[in-house]
């Protein structure tokens, strides 16, 4: 068989030395190139996976925040509606209270005005009665043509009372 190898131009020593060189180069490349390259690729893969996990977590948090935001907006709208409703009812009750107070004040003013009118009317009637008394005294004095001392004061008072009774 060695003849066959020699005819083919294969030398065992040379083949053995080339095999040893191949394994040495293979070991050197594995140790100095392949392992660091695999390590770099694994680190890069880990960083990419970490980034993807972080992005997924960020998306989940963002979705949670969006949901929370929507809930807060709905809650704020409800609160705003309740505040507006309370303000409207408060304004309505205040308006009713102000109207009621104004009506009470108007009634008081009308009562005072009617009292003042009644007082003035009574004063005018009193003046009228006094003037009527004086006119009756003068009329009686002229009709009797007597002395004014003789005119009976009771007669004048009786005529004035009759005038009051008829409420002219």
Secondary structure, 3 states (H helix, E strand, C coil): CHHHHHHHCCCHHHHHHHHHHHHHHHHHHHHHHHHHHHHHHHHHHHHHHHHHHHHHHHHHHHHHHHHHHHHHHHHHHHHHHHHHHHHHHHHHHHHHHHHHHHHHHHHHHHHHHHHHHHHHHHHHHHHHHHHHHHHHHHHHHHHHCCCHHHCCHHHHHHHHHHHHHHCC
